[in-house]
């Protein structure tokens, strides 16, 4: 079954975005996988042609169809991105505020279901990073539902390929209006579940939704956007509630995948692998070669092969005949396999994902360190971009609540190397022992790096130790009233 994006039109998309969308066709096909690379889930020559395995001149349709259906994809591009996303978001994200504030209890439900479709904060963050690595940029629109008995913000992800237009301040470059297409799913008693093509238009203070099949001059639905800053004293009128994340920015809302080279190598590997598989089919199939056969020679089916029946009525004619099974030479196939190995080696040396594949043989310690450093440098950049993006999203969510605006921080723990995590924990423990930081701060680092469980409660643990007769292990404060703990005071 085709995904909604397969039939979603991008009518009215400006030329500014159309070239980028066309360029991302390869990325969209690799995301869909084998069916898109073949030209359709069920390949039919009458309606489907693979853009990556074009039909040869004078190639019969049924031969071309068989060649395409024998092709299979090893999706190095998708696998590398999913692997790197797992390294960057290796632990649940933490949402914290400064020591003078607390997150309101009702906001916990936001992060358990951030998009009102059951997706939690951690999964949403992974999906946003993955989308940004696929195309170099991703967007998230923070909306607000205000119904009787149900008020809360939620988030719409936006695919850059379906952004159709925007307006921006000429001097500052700040985006003041954004327009994009999406699939809008509705459920009614009369029609049931219906999917429609929708066009969204967002300004700092207004949202509008137009349906493609209806009058485009009048919005089918619209509403006011009411957000505040400065602790609820000032309404926001100059900033749309959208956060943008780049991993390879080329311009304003223009980007390309940082894995673009790997995408191209994946296609090359798919094509060469397909050619080899197709040639092997014929090379491994014996062919019957006959010379000087009489007219009365007949071929007949024999299991999966063919047999020849020859009449012996004309012995003189049979004296000059020759018939035998032959097989193609394997030498060209061996050369093609070497070409395939060369592509796989280039894929293995791709710098961002150090684990997507390795050339055979042992690496020296220096080679391993260089590869790890190069990979981690890029991943650290992605981690920083994702953390800022998620903080912006949470900040926008709280801007809808005029009395609850917070100094938000999102804690993102990455796992590029397990030894790095151990080193961080050891450094934090040493700093706590020397009084540079508090024991509480050291446990925060340990929780972030999976040394302690996420449900570990420092104050509860300290209270238990006090009950066990160890009153001097923490500063003398009321544990139940403590929100955060700094270094112990010097009591000498």
N, C-alpha and C positions, 0 to 999 in steps of 0.2 A: 504494500500500500504506500502510495507516495506521501511524503511529509507535506505539511501545509506550505512550506517554502517553495515546493516544486511548482505550485500553481498560483502562488501569490504574485500578482503583477506589481511592478514598481512604476506605475503610470505617473508621469509628471516629474520623474527624477531629473534633477538638473544635470547639465553636462559636467559640472564640477565633480559629481559623484559617479557618473556613469562609467568613466574610464576605470575607476577603482573597482567598481563592481565587476566589470568584465575581466579585469586582471585577477580578481579573486575567484573566478570560475574554477580554476584548478584546485584551490583550497576547498571550495564547497564540494567538489567531486571526491576529493580524498577523504573528507569528513564522512561522506555517505558510504564510501568504500567501493567494493568490487562491482556492485550493480551499476554505479555511476560510471566507473571506468570502462565497463563493457558497453555502456550506452543505454542501459535500462535493466531493471530487475529480470524481466523475461525478454530476452533479446529476440526481436523479430526483424528480419531484413526489410520487410515492407515499411516499417516505421522507425526503426532504430539503427543508428550508425554510431560506432564508437569514435569519438574525436581523437582518442589516443592510439587506436589501432585502425587506421583508415584502410579502406578497401583498395586493393591493387587494381591497376588497369587490366581489364578483361578477366578479372577473377570472378568465377561463377558465384552467384549469391549463396548457394548452399555451402560451398567451400569456405567462403568468408564467414558465414554464420558459425560453422563448426570451429573455425580458427579462433573466433572471439570467445566462444563458449568454453574453449580449452584453456583460456587465459586465467591466471590467478594472481592476486595482489598480496604482496608482503608490505604492509602499510608502515614503513619506517617513520614516516612523517608524523602520523597520528600517535604511534607508539612512543616516540621520543617526547612529544609534547605532554602526553598523559603521564609519562615517567617523571618529567621535570615538575609538573604541577604537584605530584605527590611529594617531591622533595621540598618544594617551597611551602606547601601547606601540609606539614607532617603531623601537626597536633591541632586540637580544637582552638579556635580563636577566642581570646578573652577580651571583653569590653569592660573598661575601667574608667573611673573619673578621678579627679584630684582628691587629695586627702580630706578636703573640707566638704565633699559631696558624696552622695550615695545614689546608685541607680535606683529609680523607682521600681517597685515590684512588678507593676503592670508591664514594664518594658521587656521583662523576661520572655513573655509570649511572642514579642516581635521577633526575637532571635531564634526561636524554635520554629517559626513559620514566617519567614521574612517576605515571601512573595504571595502569601495567602493561597498557595498551592501545595503546601506541605514541605517546602524546601527550607532547611535550617541555614543559619549563618555560615557555617563551615562549608557546606555543600555549595551554597551560593557563591562563596568566595572562590572555591575551586573552579566552578563553571565560568566565573568572570575572568579568572586568569587564563583558563584554557581558551576562551573566546578571544582574548587579547593576543595570545600567542599564535592563534590561527591566522588572524588578520591584522595584527599590529595595534589594534585599538578596539575598545568596547565601551558601551555606555549603559548607564542605569538611571531610570527615571523613578523618583520617589513620589508616589501618589498618596492620597489620604482618603480613607473611607469614613464618612460621617453620617451614620444611620442611627436611628433611635436604639440606644442600648449597645451600640458597637461603633467606637471611634478609635482609629489607629492608623498609622502610616504603613505602607507596604511598597514593594519595589517591583518595577517592570524592567527586565533586561532588554536592551535594544541592540539589534544586529546592525553593524555599520553598513552592510550591503543594502539595507532597506531604508536608510536615511535618504530622504528625497531632496531636502532643501534646508537652509538655515539663514538667519540674519544675525549680524554681529555689529557691535559698536566699531566704527571705523578707526577710532583713535586707540582704544584699549584692546580691541579684539575680543572682548567678552561677548559670548553668544547670548542674544536676547530673544531668539525664537528658534524653535527646532521643529521639523516636520519629518515624520517617518510613517512607513506602512507596516501593518502587522495583521495577523489573523485574530479576529475577535470572536470568541466562542460564547454563545448565549443559549439559554435553556428556557423553553416556554412550554406550557401545557398543549398549545395548538401545534407547534412545529417540532417540539422535542429539542434535542441538541443540534444547533445550527452553527456552522462556521461561515463568517463573512470577512471580506476584505475591508479593512479599516484604515483610515488615514488620520493620524494624530497631529495636532498642532498645539505646541506648548509655548506659553510666554511666562514671564515671572508671576503674573497674577491671574492667568486664565488657561484652561485646557478645553480643547474642542475635539470631537470625534466625528469624522465623516465616513459614510459607507460608500464604497465605490459604485455599487449598483443603484444608489439613490442620488438625489439632487446634490451635487457637490458644492453648491453655493450656500447651502444652509446646513449647519452641523446637526447631526442626528442627536447628539448628546453634548453637553457642555457644562462647565462648572467653574467656580472661582477657586483660586489657589491662595490660601491665607497662611503666611508664614511670618515668623518674627525673629528679630535679633536683639542684642543688648538686653537680655533677660526679659524679653517680652514687651519692651517699651516701643520698639520701632518695627513697623511692618516692612518686609523685604519686597521691594518693587524693582530691583535691578539685577536679579539673579534667578535663572531658571533652576528648578529643583532636579538637576541632572548632574551626575558625576561622570567624568570621562577618564579612562585609564589607557595610557599608551605604553607599548613595549617597543615600538619602532616607529616613531613619529616622523612623517615626511612634510606635514603641513597642518593647517587647521582642519581637524577631522579627516586628515589624509594619513595613511600609514600602510605598511606592508609587513607581512609576517617576518619575524627575525629568523624563522626556519625556512625561508623561501628556497634557499639552495637545497635544503634537504627534501623539500617537496619536489623539486625538479629531478633530483637524483632518484627519488622514489618512482617517478613516472618512467625515467630511463630504465630502471631496474624492471619495472612492469613490462615494458615493451620488449626488452631483450629476453627476459624470461619467457614471454609469450612466444617469441619467434623460436626459441630453442625447443619449447614444449611442442609447438606445431611441427617443427622439423623432425623431432624425435618420433612423432607419430608415424611419419612416413618412413623414416630411416629404420625403425624397428618393425615395420610391416613388410614381410617378404613380398616381392613382386614376381609374377610369372612371366618369363621372357620366352617367346617362341619365334622360330625362324623357319620359313618354308613350309608352313602348315597348309595341307590340302583344304579345299573349299568345304569339305564335309566335316571339318573339325568343329566340335561344339563345346561350349563352356557350360558347366552346370554348377549349382551351388553345392558346396560340401561343408557343412558346419559354418564357421566364420570365414572360410577360405573359398577358393574356386578350384575346380578340377577340370581336366580336359579329357574328352572322349574322342579317340581317333579310330577311324575305320581302317581295317587291314586289307581292304579289297585291292589296293594299289601299292604293292610293295616297293616298286621303283620310286614312286613319289615320296614314300616315307624314308628312303635312303638319304635324302638331302634335308631332312627336317632336324630341328634342334629345339628342345624345350627344357627349361631349367628354372629353379627359383634363384633369384638374385637379391642382394641387399645393398642399400646405399652405403657409401663410405662414411665412416665415423669421424674422419679427420676434421672436417669443417665444424662438426658439433663440439669437438674438443676445443677448438679455437674460440667458439662462441662461449663455452663455459669459462674460459680464461677471461673473456671480456666481462662476463657476469661477476667473476671474482674481483676484477678491478673496480667495478661499480660498488660492490659491497665493501671493499677496502676504503673507498672514498667516503662512503656513508659512515663507516666506523670511525673515521678521522674527523667527522663533523664536530665542531668545537663545543657546542652548547650542551649537548647531552652526552656526557662522558660514558654513560652506561648503555647507550642505545646499541652498541656493538663494538667489539674489540678485535683488532687483527690478531691472528694466532701468534703464539710465542710469548715468552716472558718479557715484561717491561722492567726497566731499571727503576730504582727508587726516584731518580731525578725525573724520568719520563712520567711516572705516576703523579709526582707532585706538580709538574707543569700542567698535565691534563686536568688534574683536580682544581688547580688554581684558576685556569682559564674557564672551566665550566662553572665554578662557584662564583666567579666575578659576574658573569651574566645572570646567574640565578639570584645573586644578592640584589642586583638591579631590579629584577622582576619582583622580588619579595618586597622591596621598598615601595615600588609602584603599587602593588596590591594593598599594602598596609595603608598607604595614603588614600587609595580609592575607597576602601572599606570604612575608614574614618570619616571621609566625606559623606558617604551614604548614611552612616549612623548620625552624623551631625545634622544632615538634612532631615532625617526622620524626627529628631528632637526639635527642629525648628518649627514643626507644626504644633508643638505643645508650648504655648507662650510662657508658662510658669516653670518649665522644667528643662530649660536649655542648660546643657552641661559642657564641661571641658572634657571632651571625649578622647579616649585613647583606645586603640585596638592593638592588642598584643598578638603578634604573629610569630610563631616559632617554626623555624625551618630546620631541616635535617639533611644537610648536605654531606655530613660525615659524622658518624657516631662518636669518633674520638673528639671532634670539636665540642660536642655536647658535654662530654665528660670533663674536658678542659674548662669549659665555662662554669660548670658546677664546682670544680675544685678551686677555681679562682674566687668564686663567690664565698665558699666556705672559709678560705684563707682570709679574705677581707673581713668576714664577720668575726673570726677569731682575733684579728688585730684591732677590732673596734672601728674599722673604716666604714662598714655598713652594719645594719642591725641583723640579728639572726632571722628576723622576719623577711628582710630583703633577700637573704640568701635562699630561703625556702621558696620565694617567688621564682628565682632563677632556676632552682631545681625542678619546680613544677613545669616551667616553660620548656624544659629540656627533657621531660619525661623521666626524671629521676624519682620524683614523687608523683603520686596520683593526683589527678585534677580535683578530686574531692577532698584532698588533704586540707585540714583547717588548723592553721598554726596556733591560734589562741586556744582552741579546744585541746590540742595536744599539750600545750604548756600548762593548761589548767589541770590536766591529768597528772603531769609531772609534779605539780605543786602538791596535789593530793597524795602523791607517792612519797612526799618528804623531800623534794628538791626545790626549795623556795627561791634559790639564788640564781636560777638559770635564765630568768628574764628580768627586765627592769620592773621595779615595784609600781605597777599601774593596775587599775581595775581591768581585768581581762574582758569582761562583758561589755565595757564601755569603749574599748579600744577600736579604732577604725584602721589606723596604720601605726607603725612603730618605727621610730628613728633609732639612731645609735643610743645606747644606754648613757645616762648622764655620768660624769665623773664624780664619784662620791668620796674621793680621797680628801 
